[in-house]
């Protein structure tokens, strides 16, 4: 127990996966192990994720309000918001085009015959409407926005409240102090709950190991290798390299500081559930200002989906090729735009990418049976793509913070020159 939290989460993750696999392959006939024990692990894992999710909405609201209040002025908020949004969009587009290039070169699924599969239900059948997404940012019922966990609506309300309080120029000091103290409370709650992370991660991975079907993966190794290789490349090479290029933080340091974040997101497969850990990683380990992290992390968990972009792009090419309906070049512009919208609209919940692939399968006229293989492999891929998403959030916000520091230094130099 004296080991670092990252080490304990690492031990919980792999020991849970190994013991769960032992149950599946050697103790499947023993009802206590394959039934009762797996059910208990599933319940404990669900309770842990629910405990984290319980804090996400109040944490997001309070941290964003505090972030706005900590800004020098409201003009700097516009600059910060514009840079954060812009970097997130660029990150998603780069991921899409990289995955597209790999898919066109390697042609995953070509020569694989998946036409003999069985049906599976696709729950979503329409592309997200961009205007509707924008309109829905403004909630008609703030209580409903909080209870449903609609992150974009919660972010909007927090920005509005923080902006109005800031514009009152200290006229409501008790309210400002209340949000500051509330933020301290949320940080303490996160620290307490994170001490349970090794147990929660163990339970989640035990269930995964006990229920994962290895035989299915062997038939689609190429598909898995392409997606997982791209995601791991982004996590351990592309993002650390970008951070080292644009900030004083080295690639090695960035990889070391995001270990806990990676391990936690692997087990929960949820960007939203990882928000508290991402916030801690940025503010306590990477030294990012709370104003930047408070605004950027919740927004990133909602729309910065580099991992999902890679997943959707490679998966739709695999499905099309394996069902004998390869994507033609003239289809690419519309397909890429759809992938971009779907990536932004995937949300930070487990299985979001799978649902969005289902949307594309329907839109492209591919058979519903194509959804089976995607659904069967989703849990494994979802773990890694979530890590890619949250490490992308950390990378982008570290870069944004560095640009903000550079801007402040320029302003300070200009002031000194004026007074000289």
Steps between C-alpha positions, in 0.01 A plus 500: 500500500801729523549482125391787278139511385606442137686183600205369701260568211743321266510198734119500532454523124724208403429275797126540436543417132718195573276360775189561288659312211584210733134484600387495135741233376555277805209554740208557263326183627510615861185705559643700789788636291331543159171619646505647851854636497462663156169651608655643817791645299255652252303658785811643668629637170166663422484656847848646457422650157169638635690659790729677255214599269309634802763772537549587135215750449558705821875486439463628143262779600699622799842470333391695191345779709821520707706491182317802359531684831878443504549664160646851492207627294221370278700581185755236598213249526412558135862444400530189718173354374586564137843338529368197688216443254731550203762255625233239570363530146849478348578193712184322383561585133865385512391169658233447232738564209774284653257211547365553148851480354573177686162351402555583130851351507435183700136438394396322823236232446584437136479125440306441824148363451263614774178445308412192705451687827180532698295812557544761768297805585619847398347747740578824313408565137566869432806719465517774762370829367767768549250782551300290744817426698566874525139583594495231770797657677256747661282305747131575542505329838819535708392229745454254212846590367652410836300180555565372145870590517489698173857633507462769233199647678673487840807670347279774350328571835832503686654743251194724526501500881877549521492781243218688677670472842828618346325797336367612841858594603500352850146611591417149625812389694313236700381335179852497359631355824223238495609373158866502605423296812275271296787436260725406793232259622473332159877459479503338845213268407689393189809425707295285738325306223824451307640304795238237409610499135723189522206297636254640245745445213567143619127422503441648154792312346409173679159508333658583163747212526226258601268589211731594210488258204856458372397275208313786336806725505718245323277517190543875465856550622589739217208730580596510868869550430437796268268682741693425820836583338373839385349576841817400686711702255289807579518441878873431535656677200285764328360679807827496703691619192252785441525605866883493493501702178264774619558516877791477748371153608706216351337196337642272769360718779160521333480121466597456865249757627206347307551140619226514762263659249568228241450212743181645644346566158592148385285353776200735481493551119331835566640848433239650732590266786867593449434877528607517868823310428576715194445812711741372764758401240499845342493719811708294744746319272537712185458838669217620273304795638161414650330751272625310194429153642163595647368615164689267267463157663117480499490640147765250389312206652204604286655593166874421486471149361824413319472137608139471389591657164765234439263222610206607284716559191681164507189307609279625217766411241537154657124441498460622142790286373403187692142518370608545140400867470830695497474877533548687171709817478198714414341395831793625708408872542153424635636212709773714658254776588269241656786352702591846628144569616468155654832532683395829657157360584622167640499625859728386779316181596595134446386368162451845344724417206319171437165676471646752256638220282149356500374832367751490212421136420135597464574815298725315256247226438718223641323194648399513866705183552811717463426644842560165670878495468524867603290439811691184593841669487392838633583452869867425434544784250294741711748469787796611290316768301380657827862522614582662166217752548597604854875515428403721204316729743809520721728568203282773349448679832870482585568669166224758556640579845847549351362744242317688777823524702684630193223759443523617862877532471463712188251728677734533798792592273282757320401654837860517612603670177223758541604581857873512412 
